[in-house]
Amino acid sequence: MKRDELFFEELKEMDKEFSGWDFSYVTGTDRIQSGALSWSYGSKVLRLMRNTESMLDMGTGGGEFLSRLRPLPDYTAATEGYEPNLPVARDCLEPLGVNVVQTKEDDILPFEDNRFDLIVNKHESFDPSEVKRVLKPGGTFLTQQVGGLDCLQINEALHAEENEYKDWNLTEAMNGLKAQDFKVITSREDYPVQRFFDIGALVYYLKAIPWQVPGFNLDDYQDALYSIYGMMKDRGYFEVRQHRFLIQAEL
Protein backbone atom coordinates (compact mmCIF):
# COMPACT_ATOMS: atom_id res chain seq x y z
CA MET A 1 0.00 0.00 0.00
CA LYS A 2 1.36 3.38 -1.03
CA ARG A 3 1.92 5.71 1.88
CA ASP A 4 0.99 9.39 1.97
CA GLU A 5 3.69 11.73 0.75
CA LEU A 6 2.87 14.02 3.69
CA PHE A 7 3.96 11.25 6.05
CA PHE A 8 7.46 11.23 4.55
CA GLU A 9 7.60 15.02 4.50
CA GLU A 10 6.80 15.15 8.20
CA LEU A 11 9.46 12.53 8.98
CA LYS A 12 12.07 15.05 7.80
CA GLU A 13 11.60 16.79 11.15
CA MET A 14 14.04 14.17 12.44
CA ASP A 15 16.78 16.26 10.81
CA LYS A 16 15.90 19.50 12.58
CA GLU A 17 18.50 20.81 15.01
CA PHE A 18 17.75 20.72 18.73
CA SER A 19 19.86 22.62 21.25
CA GLY A 20 19.72 23.50 24.91
CA TRP A 21 16.45 22.31 26.41
CA ASP A 22 14.10 24.34 24.25
CA PHE A 23 11.07 22.59 22.77
CA SER A 24 9.45 25.82 21.57
CA TYR A 25 9.88 24.75 17.94
CA VAL A 26 7.03 22.28 18.46
CA THR A 27 5.36 23.49 21.66
CA GLY A 28 5.30 27.15 20.66
CA THR A 29 3.29 26.26 17.56
CA ASP A 30 0.93 23.96 19.53
CA ARG A 31 2.11 20.87 17.66
CA ILE A 32 2.65 19.31 21.09
CA GLN A 33 0.33 20.27 23.94
CA SER A 34 0.57 19.21 27.58
CA GLY A 35 -1.99 19.29 30.37
CA ALA A 36 -1.46 21.43 33.45
CA LEU A 37 0.19 20.16 36.61
CA SER A 38 -1.34 20.74 40.04
CA TRP A 39 1.70 22.84 41.02
CA SER A 40 4.02 25.46 39.50
CA TYR A 41 7.69 24.59 39.82
CA GLY A 42 8.64 28.11 38.77
CA SER A 43 6.49 29.76 41.42
CA LYS A 44 7.96 27.51 44.09
CA VAL A 45 11.52 28.32 43.01
CA LEU A 46 10.83 32.06 43.06
CA ARG A 47 9.39 31.89 46.57
CA LEU A 48 12.32 29.86 47.86
CA MET A 49 14.84 32.24 46.26
CA ARG A 50 13.73 35.12 48.46
CA ASN A 51 16.35 35.80 51.14
CA THR A 52 18.59 33.12 49.61
CA GLU A 53 22.29 33.97 49.30
CA SER A 54 23.50 30.91 47.38
CA MET A 55 21.69 28.67 44.93
CA LEU A 56 22.48 25.75 42.62
CA ASP A 57 20.44 24.78 39.56
CA MET A 58 21.17 21.15 38.73
CA GLY A 59 20.88 20.17 35.07
CA THR A 60 20.24 23.65 33.73
CA GLY A 61 19.98 22.53 30.09
CA GLY A 62 20.64 25.63 28.00
CA GLY A 63 19.92 27.89 30.97
CA GLU A 64 16.52 28.88 29.58
CA PHE A 65 14.60 28.49 32.84
CA LEU A 66 17.21 29.87 35.23
CA SER A 67 17.81 32.97 33.10
CA ARG A 68 14.19 34.02 33.61
CA LEU A 69 14.47 34.09 37.41
CA ARG A 70 15.36 37.60 38.57
CA PRO A 71 17.01 38.74 40.70
CA LEU A 72 19.29 35.76 41.22
CA PRO A 73 20.97 35.11 44.58
CA ASP A 74 24.41 36.68 45.12
CA TYR A 75 26.09 33.39 44.29
CA THR A 76 24.29 31.26 41.73
CA ALA A 77 25.77 28.19 40.05
CA ALA A 78 24.42 25.77 37.49
CA THR A 79 25.52 22.31 36.42
CA GLU A 80 25.04 20.60 33.08
CA GLY A 81 26.19 17.16 32.02
CA TYR A 82 25.18 17.13 28.36
CA GLU A 83 28.17 18.58 26.54
CA PRO A 84 26.33 20.19 23.57
CA ASN A 85 24.27 22.22 26.08
CA LEU A 86 27.30 23.73 27.83
CA PRO A 87 28.14 26.53 25.36
CA VAL A 88 24.42 27.37 25.10
CA ALA A 89 24.11 27.57 28.90
CA ARG A 90 27.29 29.61 29.28
CA ASP A 91 26.24 32.11 26.62
CA CYS A 92 22.88 32.45 28.34
CA LEU A 93 23.91 32.49 32.01
CA GLU A 94 27.45 33.79 32.41
CA PRO A 95 26.45 37.37 31.48
CA LEU A 96 24.07 37.14 34.46
CA GLY A 97 26.93 36.20 36.79
CA VAL A 98 26.06 32.49 36.97
CA ASN A 99 28.91 29.99 37.37
CA VAL A 100 28.18 27.21 34.83
CA VAL A 101 30.00 23.96 35.66
CA GLN A 102 30.17 20.75 33.68
CA THR A 103 29.37 17.53 35.53
CA LYS A 104 30.24 13.99 34.50
CA GLU A 105 28.58 11.89 37.21
CA ASP A 106 25.45 12.38 39.33
CA ASP A 107 27.30 11.41 42.50
CA ILE A 108 30.00 14.08 42.10
CA LEU A 109 29.01 17.73 42.41
CA PRO A 110 32.14 19.92 41.99
CA PHE A 111 31.47 22.16 44.98
CA GLU A 112 32.70 22.29 48.57
CA ASP A 113 30.65 20.99 51.49
CA ASN A 114 27.76 23.12 52.80
CA ARG A 115 27.95 25.52 49.84
CA PHE A 116 24.30 26.25 49.01
CA ASP A 117 21.21 27.49 50.84
CA LEU A 118 18.98 26.25 48.01
CA ILE A 119 19.37 23.54 45.39
CA VAL A 120 16.79 23.27 42.61
CA ASN A 121 16.53 20.47 40.10
CA LYS A 122 14.13 20.19 37.18
CA HIS A 123 14.17 16.85 35.38
CA GLU A 124 17.77 16.04 36.32
CA SER A 125 18.96 12.88 38.05
CA PHE A 126 20.51 13.31 41.48
CA ASP A 127 22.32 11.47 44.26
CA PRO A 128 20.68 12.27 47.63
CA SER A 129 23.95 11.90 49.55
CA GLU A 130 25.76 14.33 47.25
CA VAL A 131 22.91 16.85 47.42
CA LYS A 132 23.10 16.61 51.20
CA ARG A 133 26.87 17.20 51.15
CA VAL A 134 26.77 20.49 49.26
CA LEU A 135 23.60 21.79 50.93
CA LYS A 136 23.91 23.86 54.11
CA PRO A 137 22.24 22.59 57.29
CA GLY A 138 18.70 23.93 57.21
CA GLY A 139 18.89 24.27 53.42
CA THR A 140 16.20 23.32 50.92
CA PHE A 141 16.17 20.92 47.98
CA LEU A 142 13.38 21.31 45.42
CA THR A 143 13.03 18.92 42.52
CA GLN A 144 10.52 18.22 39.78
CA GLN A 145 11.18 14.83 38.23
CA VAL A 146 10.03 12.93 35.17
CA GLY A 147 8.63 9.63 36.43
CA GLY A 148 9.40 6.26 34.90
CA LEU A 149 5.92 5.86 33.39
CA ASP A 150 6.28 9.03 31.33
CA CYS A 151 4.82 8.70 27.83
CA LEU A 152 4.72 4.92 28.16
CA GLN A 153 2.07 4.87 25.42
CA ILE A 154 4.73 5.94 22.89
CA ASN A 155 6.73 2.80 23.62
CA GLU A 156 3.60 0.69 23.42
CA ALA A 157 2.54 2.17 20.07
CA LEU A 158 6.04 1.70 18.65
CA HIS A 159 6.30 -1.84 20.09
CA ALA A 160 9.50 -0.72 21.80
CA GLU A 161 10.91 -1.78 25.15
CA GLU A 162 9.78 0.06 28.27
CA ASN A 163 11.80 2.96 29.57
CA GLU A 164 14.75 1.65 31.62
CA TYR A 165 13.76 4.06 34.41
CA LYS A 166 10.18 2.73 34.68
CA ASP A 167 10.46 2.17 38.45
CA TRP A 168 11.42 5.79 39.18
CA ASN A 169 8.55 7.42 41.08
CA LEU A 170 7.66 9.66 44.01
CA THR A 171 7.97 6.93 46.66
CA GLU A 172 11.37 5.80 45.42
CA ALA A 173 12.72 9.36 45.38
CA MET A 174 11.36 10.20 48.84
CA ASN A 175 12.83 7.03 50.33
CA GLY A 176 16.26 7.98 49.01
CA LEU A 177 16.05 11.47 50.50
CA LYS A 178 14.74 10.28 53.85
CA ALA A 179 17.62 7.82 54.07
CA GLN A 180 19.91 10.88 54.01
CA ASP A 181 17.99 12.58 56.84
CA PHE A 182 16.00 14.94 54.64
CA LYS A 183 12.59 16.00 55.90
CA VAL A 184 10.01 15.99 53.10
CA ILE A 185 7.93 19.18 53.26
CA THR A 186 5.89 18.82 50.07
CA SER A 187 5.28 15.90 47.70
CA ARG A 188 2.98 15.69 44.68
CA GLU A 189 2.59 13.33 41.71
CA ASP A 190 0.61 13.96 38.50
CA TYR A 191 -0.13 12.20 35.19
CA PRO A 192 -1.18 15.00 32.79
CA VAL A 193 -2.21 14.34 29.20
CA GLN A 194 0.20 15.13 26.38
CA ARG A 195 -0.95 15.26 22.75
CA PHE A 196 1.05 15.13 19.51
CA PHE A 197 -0.74 16.61 16.52
CA ASP A 198 1.60 15.55 13.69
CA ILE A 199 4.12 12.78 13.22
CA GLY A 200 6.93 15.28 12.65
CA ALA A 201 6.47 16.65 16.16
CA LEU A 202 6.69 13.13 17.58
CA VAL A 203 9.93 12.20 15.82
CA TYR A 204 11.45 15.58 16.75
CA TYR A 205 10.54 14.88 20.38
CA LEU A 206 12.01 11.37 20.31
CA LYS A 207 15.25 12.65 18.82
CA ALA A 208 15.52 15.23 21.62
CA ILE A 209 14.95 12.68 24.41
CA PRO A 210 16.75 9.52 23.20
CA TRP A 211 16.23 7.68 26.50
CA GLN A 212 12.48 7.34 25.81
CA VAL A 213 13.05 4.86 22.97
CA PRO A 214 16.78 3.98 22.96
CA GLY A 215 18.10 3.49 19.46
CA PHE A 216 15.08 5.15 17.87
CA ASN A 217 15.41 5.52 14.09
CA LEU A 218 13.04 5.98 11.19
CA ASP A 219 13.87 2.75 9.37
CA ASP A 220 13.12 0.34 12.20
CA TYR A 221 10.01 2.16 13.38
CA GLN A 222 8.49 3.36 10.10
CA ASP A 223 5.59 0.87 10.12
CA ALA A 224 4.61 1.74 13.69
CA LEU A 225 5.00 5.46 12.99
CA TYR A 226 2.69 5.14 10.01
CA SER A 227 0.07 3.53 12.24
CA ILE A 228 0.35 6.48 14.64
CA TYR A 229 0.14 8.83 11.64
CA GLY A 230 -3.13 7.17 10.66
CA MET A 231 -4.43 7.60 14.21
CA MET A 232 -3.58 11.29 14.03
CA LYS A 233 -5.47 11.65 10.76
CA ASP A 234 -8.55 9.93 12.18
CA ARG A 235 -8.63 11.45 15.66
CA GLY A 236 -6.60 14.60 15.14
CA TYR A 237 -3.89 13.70 17.68
CA PHE A 238 -1.94 10.95 19.41
CA GLU A 239 -2.45 11.04 23.18
CA VAL A 240 -0.11 9.85 25.92
CA ARG A 241 0.24 10.36 29.67
CA GLN A 242 3.14 12.23 31.20
CA HIS A 243 4.46 11.33 34.65
CA ARG A 244 5.73 14.12 36.90
CA PHE A 245 6.40 14.40 40.62
CA LEU A 246 7.55 17.18 42.92
CA ILE A 247 9.47 17.05 46.21
CA GLN A 248 10.50 19.87 48.52
CA ALA A 249 12.78 18.63 51.28
CA GLU A 250 14.92 20.24 53.99
CA LEU A 251 17.90 19.20 56.05
Summary of the structure (lengths in Angstrom):
residues: 251
radius of gyration: 19.5
end to end distance: 61.9
largest distance: 65.5
contacts: 769
relative contact order: 0.18
helix: 36%
strand: 24%
